[in-house]
Amino acid sequence: MAGEDTTEDRIAGLEARITELQSELAATRQQLTDAQLDQWKGRIDELEVQMHLGRLDAEQQMEPVLEQLRNWWLDAREQLTQTGSAASSLAGDTFASLRSGVDKAMDQLRDGMRSARRPGD
């Protein structure tokens, strides 16, 4: 009978160890899951920072172009106000100049947006 107690004790000990190992495995899996979630959160945060920096860069590139457009518009408005409706050829020239400036500025804005989208720039 003493041998049976020893075998039963060993089985009980092994079962307890299996239960303990299963608990440790579950805890390890939870830690791994938490670590993976933290890693993804870090990646998302990094992308958000990169997006913000890209937005700032794009704004810095676009602001001078927009300022130039505002100035062209003010100049065109001033010229048209001073000439009145009598000088239609001058008005046409003013509009053509303004349109050319707007087209050029839009090209610069597109180029700036393309360069802001390129990775590694």
Secondary structure, 3 states (H helix, E strand, C coil): CHHHHHHHHHHHHHHHHHHHHHHHHHHHHHHHHHHHHHHHHHHHHHHHHHHHHHHHHHHHHHHHHHHHHHHHHHHHHHHHHHHCCCCHHHHHHHHHHHHHHHHHHHHHHHHHHHHHHCCCC
